[in-house]
Amino acid sequence: MADLKEKTITTATGEVLTEEDIEKIADEIESDAPVVFEAMRPVGRPSLDGNGTSPRLSFRVPRELYDAAAERAIEEERTVSAVAREALEKYLAG
């Protein structure tokens, strides 16, 4: 096996794998035994309201409007999507 002592290998969740973990994974891959997954994780982002998937809304805007939304998002430490959602909610409520 390659020398991995100089590298730190982490899982998608941030767990650091030890040499023992890596050897175990390699042995499982190289064996003829069927692969058993311990848990299935959902793919993609979580829904915004906790009820399944959130519909995607996509539209184009003038550069100046996007730049203003991006600047607001940076100021408020949010995403452009969050700023756009809030603006749409306020528009529809009024």
Secondary structure, 3 states (H helix, E strand, C coil): CCCCCCCCEECCCCCEECHHHHHHHHHHHHCCCCCCCCCCCCCCCCCCCCCCCCCCCCCCCCHHHHHHHHHHHHHCCCCHHHHHHHHHHHHHHC
